[in-house]
């Protein structure tokens, strides 16, 4: 599936996906309450289904999505209680997956450093989703 054909999920659609009642499953991604590094061997590719993206098209005056974070309560990026604000980093660079076995919704993005590539995942907690 090309990135152009991936549906862009609204905040409401993300909330609906996250509120689906997960079934019993051995999905290791349920442990990713905050952003966690997930190597290819830990990512359960065979059971994860791409549900959509939070990446919005750039406007004419943008060269890339913002790196500004949203932490009105003083949380930090890696905090499991940090708000999920799709308009802000890193959520504005995420794709959204759903486990085919249990239905849990997981955000995934790739951090590109000077000498590394780090795939990160975070379980979507519907109670933490905000407009931002």
C-alpha positions as CSV (number, residue, x, y, z in Angstrom):
1,X,0.0,0.0,0.0
2,X,1.5,3.4,-1.0
3,X,1.6,6.1,1.6
4,X,-0.8,8.1,-0.6
5,X,-3.5,5.4,-0.3
6,X,-3.3,5.1,3.5
7,X,-6.3,6.7,5.1
8,X,-5.6,9.7,7.4
9,X,-7.3,9.1,10.7
10,X,-9.0,11.9,12.6
11,X,-8.7,12.2,16.3
12,X,-12.2,10.8,16.6
13,X,-11.4,7.8,14.4
14,X,-8.2,7.1,16.4
15,X,-10.3,7.2,19.6
16,X,-12.8,4.7,18.2
17,X,-10.1,2.3,17.1
18,X,-8.5,2.6,20.6
19,X,-11.8,2.0,22.4
20,X,-12.4,-1.3,20.6
21,X,-12.5,-4.0,23.3
22,X,-9.2,-6.0,22.9
23,X,-9.5,-9.7,23.0
24,X,-7.1,-12.1,24.8
25,X,-3.8,-12.1,23.0
26,X,-0.1,-12.5,23.6
27,X,0.6,-9.3,21.8
28,X,3.9,-7.9,23.2
29,X,3.0,-4.4,22.1
30,X,0.5,-4.0,25.0
31,X,3.5,-3.4,27.2
32,X,4.4,-0.2,25.2
33,X,2.5,2.2,27.3
34,X,5.0,5.0,26.5
35,X,7.2,5.2,23.5
36,X,9.4,2.0,23.3
37,X,12.1,1.0,20.9
38,X,10.8,-2.0,18.9
39,X,13.3,-3.8,16.8
40,X,12.1,-5.7,13.7
41,X,12.3,-9.0,15.5
42,X,10.0,-7.7,18.3
43,X,7.4,-6.1,15.9
44,X,4.7,-8.8,15.3
45,X,4.5,-8.1,11.6
46,X,2.3,-11.1,10.8
47,X,-0.5,-10.0,13.2
48,X,-0.4,-6.2,12.7
49,X,-2.6,-4.5,10.2
50,X,-2.1,-0.9,9.0
51,X,-5.3,1.0,10.0
52,X,-4.2,4.5,8.9
53,X,-1.9,7.3,9.5
54,X,-1.8,10.5,11.5
55,X,0.5,12.2,9.0
56,X,-1.3,15.2,7.5
57,X,-0.4,16.6,4.1
58,X,2.0,19.6,4.3
59,X,0.7,23.0,3.6
60,X,2.3,25.2,0.9
61,X,4.4,27.0,3.5
62,X,5.7,23.9,5.3
63,X,8.7,21.9,4.4
64,X,8.1,19.3,7.1
65,X,5.8,18.5,10.0
66,X,6.4,20.3,13.3
67,X,8.8,18.9,15.9
68,X,7.0,20.8,18.6
69,X,5.7,18.5,21.4
70,X,2.5,19.0,23.4
71,X,2.9,18.6,27.2
72,X,0.5,21.0,29.0
73,X,0.7,18.9,32.2
74,X,4.5,18.8,32.3
75,X,4.8,15.3,31.0
76,X,7.7,14.2,28.9
77,X,7.9,12.5,25.5
78,X,8.5,9.0,26.9
79,X,5.9,9.3,29.7
80,X,3.1,6.7,29.5
81,X,0.7,9.5,30.6
82,X,1.8,12.0,28.0
83,X,-1.2,13.2,25.9
84,X,-1.6,11.7,22.4
85,X,-1.9,14.9,20.3
86,X,-2.0,14.0,16.6
87,X,-1.0,17.5,15.5
88,X,2.3,17.4,17.4
89,X,5.5,15.4,17.3
90,X,6.0,12.5,17.2
91,X,2.3,11.6,16.6
92,X,2.2,13.7,13.4
93,X,4.7,11.2,12.0
94,X,2.9,8.1,13.0
95,X,1.2,5.3,11.3
96,X,-1.6,3.4,13.2
97,X,-1.7,-0.3,13.4
98,X,-4.3,-2.7,14.9
99,X,-3.5,-6.2,16.1
100,X,-5.5,-8.7,14.0
101,X,-5.7,-11.0,17.0
102,X,-6.7,-8.7,19.9
103,X,-7.6,-5.4,18.2
104,X,-5.3,-3.2,20.2
105,X,-4.3,0.0,18.5
106,X,-0.6,0.8,18.3
107,X,1.2,3.9,17.0
108,X,4.5,3.4,15.2
109,X,7.1,5.9,13.9
110,X,10.7,5.8,13.0
111,X,13.3,8.1,14.8
112,X,16.2,9.0,12.5
113,X,19.3,9.9,14.4
114,X,22.7,10.9,13.0
115,X,23.9,7.2,13.0
116,X,20.9,5.2,13.7
117,X,17.3,4.3,12.9
118,X,15.0,3.5,15.8
119,X,11.5,2.1,15.3
120,X,9.2,3.1,18.2
121,X,5.8,2.0,19.2
122,X,3.2,3.1,21.7
123,X,-0.1,1.5,22.6
124,X,-3.0,4.0,22.1
125,X,-4.9,4.8,25.3
126,X,-8.1,6.4,24.2
127,X,-8.3,8.4,27.4
128,X,-5.1,10.2,26.5
129,X,-6.1,11.4,23.0
130,X,-6.5,15.2,22.7
131,X,-6.9,17.7,19.9
132,X,-3.9,19.6,21.1
